[in-house]
Amino acid sequence: MPKLSTFKTIPELYLHLTEEYGPKSNHGMFKQKVSGKFEDISYATFKEETDSLAFGLGSLGVKREDKIAIIAENRPEWVYTDMAVLGVGAVDVPIYPISTSETIEFILNNSEAVGIVVSNQFHMNKVLKVKDNVKSLRFIIVMNDIDISEQSDVYLMKDIQKMGKEFEKENPNYFKESINLSREDDLCTLIYTSGTTGEPKGVMLTHKNIISNVMAVHEIIEVYKEDLFLSFLPLSHVFERMAGYYLPLTAGSQIAYAESIEKVASNLMEVKPTVMTAVPRLFERIYSKIRKGVDASPEKKQKIFNWALSVGEDFHTAKKTDKGVPIGLKLKHKLADKIVFSKIREKTGGNLRFFVSGGAALARELGVFFEAVGILILEGYGLTESSPVIAVNRPYNYKFGTVGHTMPGVEVKIASDGEILAYGPNIMQGYYKNKEETEKTIKNGWLHTGDIGVFDAEGFLVITDRKKSLFKTSGGKYIAPTPIENLFLGSKYIDQFIIIGDRRMFITALIVPDFEALKEYADAHRITYKDPMELTQMKQIYEMLEKDLGQFQRKLAGYEKVRKFTILEKPFTVEGGEMTPSLKLKRNVIESRYTNLIDEMYEGMG
C-alpha cells in the first residue's frame, strides 16, 4: 500500500520528510487559514521552524527522556513542537486544551515535566496558576506573540527559535546526532487518559507502538500523496495523532487544520478534503441537520428525498451481492444521485473518499444512511493503550454496526466474561508510575480493554458495551446501555440521551433535547413559550417525546424499554465534567449530579 518508506521512529520520519521527500514534493505540507484564506505551508518552512525549535530546546538544556508537555489547538506549531521534542530525544506529554488548571497540575507533577509549550495567553494563565506547585517545571514556551515581560521563565516560541539559531552555530550537529540516537523502543509519548472514572493515567507509548499501528493501517487502507486530510479532532488524543497526523505524513499527504470545531462545516467546503477522521457526534449533527431540512420542505420534496434514500439503500445492498446491481436500479440511482445525493456531498466539499469514525460507537443506522447518499464511514475501534487501533472496517470490506476486522499484527480474543483482550506491537508499555493499574490492565502481554464484544460469523468485531457500563436491574436482567442509547439518538428531537437502571426495577432516561427541533415543533403546534428552556417543562412536549420514543421502543425487549424520562434544560459538556474530551458520557458523574431528578422518576412506581 502507498507509503513513503519504512520508519522505526518518528524522528526517522522527520528526516525522510525534510531531506528526501519534501524537496521533491509538488504540494505544501499543511494548510492553515490566514487572513480569511487557507494557505500552504511548505516542507522547507516545516524544517526551518522545527529545526530552530529543536536547537532552542537544546539551548534550554533539555535532555533525552525529559518530559515536555503541550497544550494547544490543532495547528502547525503543534507538529513543530512534537517533532522537535521527539527529535532531541525527549518525551512529549500532550494535554487537552479544555483541561482545567487542576488537571494540568496533576499531569505536570505526575509526568515530572521540565517544560510546557502552550498555544496562547489563556493556556499560559492556567499553567501560571499552578506553576509554583510543580517543582520540576523549568520553563513555559508560548506559541502566540503575547506580552510576557512580567513573567519569569516564560518565553515566546519565536525567541526560543532565535536562541536555537545561535545554539546551532556552536553545535551544528546537535539535532541530527540526537535524531540518530532514537530507537524504536524509546518512550515516545505519555498520553493521559481522561477516563470516565478516577484520576488520569499516563499511558506510555513507544515509537514502535505508534509506528507499528501506522504501518498496519497502510496494509489495509490506501492513503495517497494526493490525499488531503482535514484535521479537527484534538491532536492531544491518540486517534487524531495517529490517523490524522502521522498516517498522512507517512503517505506524503497534505493536512489542513480546521479553524475550530464550530467551523468544521464551512472548512469542509473550503478545503474539500479527501479523507477525514471524526467522531459519531459529527455524523449525528450532519444527519440531524439534513433531516430537519427535509422535514421543513414541501411534501413533494420530502417524497423525492425518501424515494432517493430508499433507492440508495437498495443500490448499495445490491452492490454487495454476487448478482450485482440490476440495470433498472442503476438508472434510478443515477437519477437519485443527480437530484439529491450530489447536493448533500457538496456540503462535505465533494471530494471525500471516506470518513474514519472512532472514539465512540457509531449507530448502524447512521452508517447505512450516509452510505446511501454516497459517503462512506469506516468505523474503527481502539484505546489510547493500543496506540490506538485494534480493529477497523476496510473500504472494500465493511459492515455497519461492527468495528471491522482486527488490524494486521494484532491478536484479539474474547475472554470468558465477554471482555475484549488484545495483543500486539501496538500495546502500551504500561501506566507511568502506576504499577498497580498496569498489572490490572496488562496480563501476560494481553491488554484487557474493559470493553465487551463478540466476533460475528464473518469475523467482524462487534462492541456490545463498556464492561463497567453494563448494569443489572433489580429483576436480574443485564442491560448494555450504549446500543439502546444509540437507538434513541435516531430521534430528531433528541441531542443527548442516557439511560438509568442499575439495581432499579425498570429503565428510565435523562434526555437533552435538540432545542431547535423543539422550537420548530412548538411553533408548528402554536405552543407559546418565552424561551426554549420553558419547553422542557411543558406537558405537550413530554407527551410528544413519549410518543416519539414509542416508535423506537418497538425494537426493544420489555425489560430494555424506557418507562419514564426527564427532559433536561442544558446539555452535558466536557467543560461541565459530564463528558470526557473524546465525548464519552461520564455515567457516574451524571447520575450523581442528577440524583434528585432520577429518584423522582422512581417515586411511587413499582
C-alpha positions as CSV (number, residue, x, y, z in Angstrom):
1,M,0.0,0.0,0.0
2,P,1.2,3.6,-0.7
3,K,3.7,4.9,1.9
4,L,6.9,6.9,1.5
5,S,9.2,4.4,3.2
6,T,9.6,2.3,6.3
7,F,10.3,4.1,9.5
8,K,11.1,2.8,13.0
9,T,10.8,6.1,14.9
10,I,9.1,9.5,14.5
11,P,12.4,11.3,14.2
12,E,13.3,8.9,11.2
13,L,10.1,10.0,9.6
14,Y,11.1,13.6,10.2
15,L,14.4,13.2,8.4
16,H,12.8,11.5,5.4
17,L,10.2,14.2,5.1
18,T,12.6,17.1,5.3
19,E,15.6,15.6,3.5
20,E,14.2,13.2,0.9
21,Y,10.5,13.7,0.2
22,G,9.9,17.4,1.0
23,P,12.4,18.9,-1.6
24,K,10.8,16.8,-4.4
25,S,7.1,17.3,-3.3
26,N,4.8,19.3,-5.6
27,H,2.4,20.4,-2.9
28,G,2.5,22.0,0.5
29,M,2.7,20.0,3.8
30,F,0.0,21.8,5.7
31,K,-2.8,24.3,5.0
32,Q,-3.8,26.9,7.6
33,K,-6.4,29.7,7.5
34,V,-4.6,33.1,7.2
35,S,-6.5,36.3,6.7
36,G,-9.6,34.5,5.7
37,K,-7.9,32.1,3.3
38,F,-6.3,28.6,3.5
39,E,-2.7,28.9,2.6
40,D,0.0,26.3,2.1
41,I,2.9,25.7,4.5
42,S,5.9,24.2,2.7
43,Y,8.2,21.3,3.8
44,A,11.0,23.8,3.8
45,T,9.1,26.0,6.3
46,F,8.3,22.9,8.4
47,K,12.0,22.0,8.5
48,E,13.2,25.6,9.4
49,E,10.6,26.0,12.2
50,T,11.2,22.6,13.7
51,D,15.0,22.7,13.5
52,S,15.3,26.1,15.1
53,L,12.9,25.0,17.9
54,A,14.8,21.8,18.5
55,F,18.1,23.7,18.8
56,G,16.3,26.1,21.1
57,L,15.3,23.3,23.4
58,G,18.9,22.2,23.4
59,S,19.9,25.7,24.5
60,L,17.5,25.4,27.4
61,G,19.3,22.2,28.5
62,V,16.6,19.7,27.5
63,K,18.0,16.2,27.8
64,R,17.0,12.8,26.5
65,E,14.0,11.4,28.3
66,D,13.0,14.8,29.7
67,K,9.2,15.3,29.6
68,I,7.8,18.3,27.7
69,A,4.0,19.0,27.8
70,I,2.0,20.5,25.0
71,I,-1.3,22.4,25.3
72,A,-2.5,23.8,22.0
73,E,-5.3,23.6,19.5
74,N,-4.5,21.8,16.2
75,R,-2.1,24.0,14.3
76,P,1.3,23.6,12.5
77,E,3.1,24.7,15.7
78,W,1.8,21.5,17.5
79,V,3.6,19.4,14.9
80,Y,6.8,21.6,15.0
81,T,6.8,21.1,18.8
82,D,6.1,17.3,18.6
83,M,8.9,16.7,16.1
84,A,11.4,19.0,17.9
85,V,10.8,17.3,21.3
86,L,11.0,13.8,19.9
87,G,14.0,14.7,17.7
88,V,16.1,15.8,20.7
89,G,15.2,12.5,22.5
90,A,12.7,14.0,24.9
91,V,9.2,12.7,25.6
92,D,6.1,14.8,24.9
93,V,3.0,14.9,27.1
94,P,0.0,16.2,25.2
95,I,-2.7,17.8,27.3
96,Y,-6.3,18.6,26.1
97,P,-6.8,22.4,25.6
98,I,-10.0,22.2,27.6
99,S,-8.2,20.9,30.7
100,T,-8.6,22.7,34.0
101,S,-5.6,24.1,36.0
102,E,-6.1,21.2,38.5
103,T,-5.8,18.6,35.7
104,I,-2.8,20.4,34.3
105,E,-1.1,20.5,37.7
106,F,-1.7,16.7,38.2
107,I,-0.3,15.8,34.8
108,L,2.8,18.1,35.1
109,N,3.6,16.7,38.5
110,N,2.9,13.1,37.6
111,S,5.0,13.2,34.4
112,E,7.7,15.4,36.1
113,A,7.6,17.7,33.1
114,V,10.6,20.1,32.9
115,G,8.8,22.4,30.4
116,I,5.5,23.1,28.7
117,V,4.6,24.6,25.3
118,V,1.3,26.4,25.3
119,S,-0.7,28.0,22.5
120,N,-1.8,31.3,23.9
121,Q,-2.4,33.6,26.9
122,F,-5.4,31.7,28.1
123,H,-3.5,28.4,28.4
124,M,-0.4,30.2,29.8
125,N,-2.6,31.7,32.6
126,K,-3.8,28.2,33.5
127,V,-0.2,27.0,33.8
128,L,0.9,30.1,35.8
129,K,-1.8,29.5,38.3
130,V,-0.2,26.1,39.3
131,K,3.4,26.7,38.3
132,D,4.6,27.1,41.9
133,N,3.1,23.7,42.8
134,V,5.1,21.9,40.0
135,K,8.7,21.7,41.3
136,S,10.1,20.0,38.1
137,L,8.8,22.8,35.7
138,R,11.7,25.0,34.5
139,F,10.1,26.9,31.5
140,I,7.0,27.8,29.6
141,I,7.0,28.4,25.9
142,V,4.1,30.3,24.2
143,M,3.4,29.8,20.5
144,N,1.5,33.1,20.1
145,D,3.1,36.6,20.3
146,I,1.9,37.9,23.6
147,D,3.3,40.2,26.3
148,I,5.4,38.1,28.7
149,S,7.5,41.0,30.0
150,E,6.4,40.5,33.6
151,Q,6.8,36.7,33.7
152,S,9.8,34.7,34.7
153,D,10.8,31.5,32.9
154,V,8.3,32.2,30.2
155,Y,9.5,32.5,26.6
156,L,7.9,33.2,23.2
157,M,8.4,30.4,20.7
158,K,10.0,32.8,18.2
159,D,12.6,33.8,20.8
160,I,13.4,30.2,21.6
161,Q,13.9,29.7,17.9
162,K,16.3,32.7,17.7
163,M,18.2,31.2,20.6
164,G,18.2,27.9,18.7
165,K,19.8,29.5,15.7
166,E,22.6,30.8,17.9
167,F,23.0,27.4,19.6
168,E,23.2,25.8,16.2
169,K,26.3,27.9,15.2
170,E,28.1,26.3,18.2
171,N,26.6,22.9,17.9
172,P,25.7,22.3,14.2
173,N,25.3,18.5,14.5
174,Y,23.3,18.5,17.8
175,F,19.9,17.8,16.2
176,K,21.0,15.3,13.6
177,E,23.0,13.4,16.2
178,S,20.1,13.4,18.6
179,I,17.8,12.0,15.9
180,N,20.3,9.2,15.1
181,L,20.2,8.2,18.7
182,S,16.4,7.5,18.6
183,R,15.4,3.8,18.9
184,E,12.0,2.2,18.3
185,D,11.8,1.0,21.9
186,D,12.3,4.5,23.3
187,L,9.4,6.1,25.1
188,C,7.8,8.5,22.6
189,T,4.9,10.0,24.4
190,L,2.9,10.0,27.7
191,I,-0.8,10.4,27.0
192,Y,-3.0,10.8,30.0
193,T,-6.4,9.1,29.6
194,S,-9.2,11.2,30.9
195,G,-11.2,8.2,31.7
196,T,-14.8,8.1,32.8
197,T,-13.8,7.5,36.4
198,G,-10.8,8.2,38.6
199,E,-7.6,10.2,38.1
200,P,-5.9,10.4,34.7
201,K,-3.4,7.7,34.0
202,G,-0.3,8.3,31.9
203,V,-0.2,5.8,29.0
204,M,3.4,5.0,28.0
205,L,3.7,4.6,24.2
206,T,7.0,3.9,22.4
207,H,7.9,4.8,18.8
208,K,7.3,1.1,17.9
209,N,3.9,1.1,19.5
210,I,2.7,4.1,17.3
211,I,4.7,3.3,14.1
212,S,3.5,-0.3,14.1
213,N,-0.1,0.9,14.1
214,V,0.5,3.5,11.4
215,M,2.2,0.8,9.1
216,A,-0.6,-1.6,9.8
217,V,-3.1,0.9,8.5
218,H,-1.1,1.2,5.3
219,E,-1.5,-2.5,4.7
220,I,-5.3,-2.3,4.7
221,I,-6.3,1.2,3.6
222,E,-4.8,3.1,0.7
223,V,-3.7,6.6,1.6
224,Y,-2.0,8.6,-1.3
225,K,0.3,11.6,-1.5
226,E,-2.6,13.3,-3.4
227,D,-4.9,12.9,-0.4
228,L,-5.9,16.0,1.7
229,F,-6.9,15.5,5.3
230,L,-8.9,18.0,7.3
231,S,-7.9,17.9,11.0
232,F,-10.2,19.0,13.8
233,L,-10.2,16.3,16.5
234,P,-7.7,17.2,19.2
235,L,-4.1,16.2,18.5
236,S,-3.8,15.5,22.2
237,H,-6.0,12.4,21.5
238,V,-4.1,9.5,20.1
239,F,-6.7,8.8,17.5
240,E,-6.1,12.1,15.7
241,R,-2.4,12.0,16.3
242,M,-2.0,8.6,14.6
243,A,-4.7,8.7,12.0
244,G,-4.9,12.4,11.2
245,Y,-1.2,13.3,11.6
246,Y,1.4,10.5,11.4
247,L,-0.6,8.4,8.9
248,P,-1.0,11.2,6.3
249,L,2.6,12.3,6.7
250,T,3.9,8.7,6.1
251,A,2.0,8.8,2.8
252,G,3.2,12.2,1.8
253,S,-0.4,13.6,2.1
254,Q,-1.3,17.1,3.0
255,I,-3.1,18.2,6.2
256,A,-5.4,21.2,6.6
257,Y,-6.2,22.5,10.1
258,A,-9.8,23.4,10.8
259,E,-10.2,26.8,12.4
260,S,-12.4,25.3,15.2
261,I,-14.9,22.6,15.8
262,E,-17.7,25.2,15.2
263,K,-16.3,26.0,11.7
264,V,-15.8,22.4,10.5
265,A,-18.8,22.6,8.3
266,S,-17.6,25.7,6.4
267,N,-14.0,24.4,6.4
268,L,-15.1,21.2,4.7
269,M,-16.5,23.2,1.8
270,E,-13.4,25.4,1.6
271,V,-10.7,22.7,1.9
272,K,-12.6,19.9,0.1
273,P,-10.7,17.1,1.9
274,T,-10.5,13.5,0.6
275,V,-10.1,11.8,4.0
276,M,-11.2,12.9,7.5
277,T,-11.2,11.4,10.9
278,A,-14.2,12.2,13.1
279,V,-16.4,11.0,16.0
280,P,-20.0,9.9,15.8
281,R,-21.2,13.2,17.2
282,L,-20.3,14.9,13.9
283,F,-22.3,12.5,11.9
284,E,-25.3,12.8,14.3
285,R,-25.3,16.5,13.8
286,I,-25.0,16.3,10.0
287,Y,-27.8,13.8,9.9
288,S,-30.0,15.9,12.2
289,K,-29.4,18.9,10.0
290,I,-30.3,17.0,6.8
291,R,-33.4,15.6,8.4
292,K,-34.6,19.0,9.7
293,G,-34.2,20.4,6.2
294,V,-36.2,17.6,4.7
295,D,-39.0,17.8,7.3
296,A,-39.3,21.6,6.7
297,S,-39.6,21.2,3.0
298,P,-42.8,20.8,0.9
299,E,-44.4,17.3,0.9
300,K,-43.3,16.7,-2.7
301,K,-39.7,17.3,-1.9
302,Q,-39.9,15.0,1.1
303,K,-41.3,12.2,-1.1
304,I,-38.4,12.7,-3.6
305,F,-35.9,12.6,-0.8
306,N,-37.4,9.5,0.8
307,W,-37.6,7.8,-2.6
308,A,-33.9,8.6,-3.3
309,L,-32.9,7.3,0.1
310,S,-34.7,4.0,-0.5
311,V,-33.0,3.7,-3.9
312,G,-29.6,4.5,-2.4
313,E,-30.0,1.8,0.3
314,D,-31.2,-0.8,-2.3
315,F,-28.3,0.2,-4.7
316,H,-25.6,-0.4,-2.0
317,T,-27.2,-3.6,-0.8
318,A,-27.3,-5.0,-4.3
319,K,-23.6,-4.0,-4.9
320,K,-22.6,-6.4,-2.1
321,T,-24.4,-9.4,-3.7
322,D,-23.0,-11.8,-6.2
323,K,-25.5,-10.7,-8.8
324,G,-24.6,-7.1,-8.6
325,V,-26.9,-4.1,-9.4
326,P,-29.8,-4.6,-11.9
327,I,-29.8,-2.1,-14.8
328,G,-33.1,-0.6,-13.7
329,L,-31.7,0.1,-10.2
330,K,-28.6,1.6,-11.7
331,L,-30.7,4.1,-13.7
332,K,-32.8,5.0,-10.7
333,H,-29.6,5.5,-8.6
334,K,-28.1,7.8,-11.2
335,L,-31.2,10.0,-11.1
336,A,-31.3,10.0,-7.3
337,D,-27.6,10.9,-7.1
338,K,-28.1,13.8,-9.5
339,I,-31.1,15.4,-7.9
340,V,-30.5,14.5,-4.2
341,F,-27.2,12.9,-3.1
342,S,-24.7,15.1,-5.0
343,K,-26.1,18.1,-3.3
344,I,-25.5,16.5,0.2
345,R,-22.0,15.5,-0.8
346,E,-21.2,19.1,-1.9
347,K,-21.7,20.1,1.8
348,T,-18.6,18.0,2.6
349,G,-16.6,19.5,-0.2
350,G,-17.5,16.9,-2.8
351,N,-14.1,15.1,-2.8
352,L,-14.4,12.8,0.3
353,R,-13.2,9.2,-0.3
354,F,-14.2,8.2,3.2
355,F,-14.6,9.3,6.8
356,V,-12.9,7.3,9.6
357,S,-15.0,7.2,12.8
358,G,-13.7,6.4,16.2
359,G,-13.9,7.4,19.9
360,A,-17.4,6.1,20.4
361,A,-19.9,3.7,18.9
362,L,-21.5,4.7,15.6
363,A,-25.1,3.9,15.3
364,R,-25.6,1.3,12.4
365,E,-28.5,3.5,11.0
366,L,-26.1,6.4,10.5
367,G,-23.6,4.3,8.6
368,V,-26.4,3.0,6.3
369,F,-27.8,6.5,5.8
370,F,-24.5,8.0,4.8
371,E,-23.6,5.1,2.5
372,A,-26.9,5.6,0.7
373,V,-26.0,9.2,-0.1
374,G,-22.6,8.2,-1.2
375,I,-20.5,9.0,1.9
376,L,-18.6,6.0,3.3
377,I,-17.9,5.9,7.0
378,L,-15.3,3.4,8.2
379,E,-15.8,2.7,11.9
380,G,-12.8,1.5,13.9
381,Y,-12.1,0.6,17.5
382,G,-9.2,1.1,19.8
383,L,-7.9,2.6,23.0
384,T,-5.1,5.0,23.9
385,E,-3.5,1.9,25.4
386,S,-3.3,0.3,22.0
387,S,-1.9,3.3,20.0
388,P,-4.9,3.2,19.3
389,V,-6.4,1.0,16.6
390,I,-7.3,-2.6,17.4
391,A,-9.9,-3.2,14.6
392,V,-11.3,-1.2,11.7
393,N,-13.6,-1.6,8.7
394,R,-11.9,-1.6,5.3
395,P,-13.2,0.4,2.3
396,Y,-13.6,-2.9,0.4
397,N,-14.9,-4.9,3.3
398,Y,-17.1,-3.2,5.8
399,K,-20.2,-3.9,7.9
400,F,-22.2,-1.2,9.7
401,G,-22.8,-2.0,13.4
402,T,-19.4,-3.6,13.7
403,V,-15.8,-2.2,14.1
404,G,-14.4,-4.3,11.3
405,H,-11.7,-6.9,11.3
406,T,-8.7,-6.8,13.6
407,M,-5.5,-4.9,12.5
408,P,-2.6,-6.7,10.8
409,G,-0.2,-7.9,13.5
410,V,-2.8,-7.5,16.3
411,E,-4.4,-10.5,18.0
412,V,-7.8,-10.3,19.7
413,K,-9.6,-12.8,21.8
414,I,-12.8,-12.7,23.8
415,A,-12.5,-13.7,27.5
416,S,-15.0,-16.0,29.2
417,D,-16.8,-12.9,30.6
418,G,-17.0,-11.3,27.1
419,E,-14.2,-8.8,27.6
420,I,-12.1,-8.0,24.5
421,L,-8.4,-8.8,25.0
422,A,-5.7,-7.5,22.6
423,Y,-2.0,-8.4,22.0
424,G,0.5,-6.9,19.6
425,P,3.3,-4.4,18.9
426,N,0.9,-1.5,19.5
427,I,0.1,-2.4,23.1
428,M,1.4,0.2,25.6
429,Q,4.3,-0.3,28.0
430,G,2.1,0.4,31.0
431,Y,0.8,3.4,33.0
432,Y,3.6,5.8,34.1
433,K,4.4,5.3,37.8
434,N,1.3,3.2,38.3
435,K,2.3,-0.4,38.6
436,E,-1.0,-1.5,40.3
437,E,-3.2,-0.2,37.4
438,T,-0.7,-1.6,34.8
439,E,-0.9,-5.1,36.3
440,K,-4.7,-4.9,36.3
441,T,-4.8,-3.9,32.7
442,I,-2.0,-6.0,31.1
443,K,-1.8,-9.6,32.0
444,N,0.8,-11.9,30.2
445,G,1.1,-9.2,27.5
446,W,-2.7,-9.1,26.8
447,L,-4.4,-5.8,27.1
448,H,-7.7,-6.1,29.0
449,T,-9.7,-3.4,27.2
450,G,-12.7,-3.1,29.6
451,D,-15.0,-3.5,26.5
452,I,-17.4,-6.3,25.9
453,G,-17.7,-7.7,22.4
454,V,-18.1,-10.7,20.1
455,F,-17.0,-11.8,16.7
456,D,-19.8,-12.4,14.2
457,A,-20.0,-15.2,11.7
458,E,-17.9,-13.3,9.2
459,G,-15.2,-12.3,11.7
460,F,-16.3,-8.7,12.2
461,L,-15.8,-7.5,15.8
462,V,-19.0,-6.1,17.4
463,I,-18.6,-4.0,20.6
464,T,-21.5,-4.5,22.9
465,D,-20.6,-2.0,25.6
466,R,-18.1,-1.0,28.3
467,K,-17.6,-3.7,30.9
468,K,-18.2,-1.0,33.6
469,S,-21.3,0.3,31.8
470,L,-23.2,-2.9,32.0
471,F,-25.7,-3.0,34.8
472,K,-28.3,-5.3,36.2
473,T,-31.8,-4.4,37.0
474,S,-33.3,-5.5,40.3
475,G,-35.2,-8.1,38.3
476,G,-31.8,-9.7,37.4
477,K,-31.7,-8.6,33.8
478,Y,-28.3,-7.4,32.4
479,I,-28.5,-4.2,30.3
480,A,-26.0,-2.9,27.8
481,P,-26.8,0.8,27.7
482,T,-24.9,2.0,24.6
483,P,-26.9,0.2,21.9
484,I,-30.2,1.4,23.5
485,E,-29.0,4.9,23.7
486,N,-27.8,4.9,20.1
487,L,-31.2,3.8,19.1
488,F,-33.0,6.7,20.7
489,L,-30.4,9.2,19.3
490,G,-32.1,8.5,15.9
491,S,-34.9,10.8,17.1
492,K,-34.6,14.3,15.6
493,Y,-35.8,15.7,18.9
494,I,-33.0,14.2,20.9
495,D,-29.5,15.6,21.2
496,Q,-28.1,13.5,24.1
497,F,-29.6,10.5,25.9
498,I,-28.5,8.4,28.9
499,I,-30.4,5.5,30.4
500,I,-30.6,4.7,34.2
501,G,-31.5,1.4,35.7
502,D,-28.7,-0.2,37.8
503,R,-30.3,-2.1,40.6
504,R,-33.6,-0.5,39.7
505,M,-36.9,-2.1,38.8
506,F,-37.0,-0.6,35.4
507,I,-35.2,1.7,32.9
508,T,-35.5,5.5,32.9
509,A,-33.7,8.1,30.9
510,L,-32.3,11.7,31.1
511,I,-32.9,13.5,27.7
512,V,-31.1,16.5,26.4
513,P,-33.4,17.7,23.6
514,D,-32.5,19.3,20.3
515,F,-33.8,22.7,21.2
516,E,-34.1,23.9,17.6
517,A,-36.3,20.9,16.8
518,L,-38.4,21.6,19.9
519,K,-38.9,25.2,18.9
520,E,-39.9,24.1,15.4
521,Y,-42.4,21.7,16.9
522,A,-43.8,24.2,19.3
523,D,-44.2,26.9,16.6
524,A,-45.9,24.4,14.3
525,H,-48.4,23.4,17.1
526,R,-48.9,27.0,18.3
527,I,-47.4,26.3,21.7
528,T,-46.4,29.6,23.3
529,Y,-43.2,29.9,25.3
530,K,-40.9,32.7,26.5
531,D,-37.6,30.8,26.0
532,P,-36.6,27.3,24.8
533,M,-35.9,26.2,28.3
534,E,-39.5,26.6,29.2
535,L,-40.4,23.9,26.7
536,T,-38.6,21.3,28.7
537,Q,-41.3,21.7,31.5
538,M,-44.3,21.5,29.2
539,K,-46.7,18.6,29.3
540,Q,-47.3,18.8,25.5
541,I,-43.6,18.4,24.8
542,Y,-43.3,15.5,27.2
543,E,-46.2,13.7,25.5
544,M,-44.7,14.4,22.1
545,L,-41.4,12.9,23.1
546,E,-43.1,10.0,24.8
547,K,-44.9,9.2,21.5
548,D,-41.7,9.7,19.5
549,L,-39.8,7.3,21.9
550,G,-42.6,4.8,21.4
551,Q,-41.6,4.3,17.8
552,F,-38.1,3.2,18.8
553,Q,-39.2,1.1,21.8
554,R,-40.8,-1.4,19.5
555,K,-37.3,-2.8,18.8
556,L,-36.5,-3.4,22.5
557,A,-37.2,-6.3,24.8
558,G,-39.7,-5.4,27.6
559,Y,-37.0,-5.1,30.3
560,E,-35.0,-2.7,28.0
561,K,-37.8,-0.2,27.4
562,V,-37.7,3.2,28.9
563,R,-40.7,3.7,31.2
564,K,-40.1,7.2,32.3
565,F,-37.8,10.1,31.4
566,T,-36.8,13.6,32.4
567,I,-36.1,16.4,29.9
568,L,-33.0,18.4,30.9
569,E,-32.6,22.2,30.4
570,K,-28.9,22.1,29.4
571,P,-26.6,19.7,27.6
572,F,-23.8,17.5,29.0
573,T,-20.5,19.1,28.3
574,V,-16.8,18.4,28.6
575,E,-16.3,21.7,30.5
576,G,-19.1,20.8,32.9
577,G,-17.4,17.5,33.7
578,E,-20.1,15.2,32.3
579,M,-18.2,14.1,29.3
580,T,-14.6,13.1,28.5
581,P,-12.6,15.0,26.0
582,S,-13.4,12.3,23.5
583,L,-17.1,13.0,24.1
584,K,-18.0,9.9,26.1
585,L,-20.6,10.4,28.8
586,K,-19.3,10.1,32.4
587,R,-22.2,8.0,33.8
588,N,-21.2,8.2,37.4
589,V,-20.8,12.0,37.3
590,I,-24.2,12.4,35.5
591,E,-26.0,10.0,37.9
592,S,-24.5,11.8,40.9
593,R,-25.3,15.2,39.6
594,Y,-28.9,14.4,38.7
595,T,-29.7,12.1,41.7
596,N,-32.8,14.1,42.8
597,L,-34.3,14.0,39.3
598,I,-33.5,10.3,38.9
599,D,-35.1,9.5,42.3
600,E,-38.2,11.4,41.4
601,M,-38.7,9.2,38.3
602,Y,-38.9,6.1,40.6
603,E,-41.1,7.5,43.3
604,G,-44.4,5.7,43.6
605,M,-43.7,3.3,40.7
606,G,-43.3,-0.4,41.1
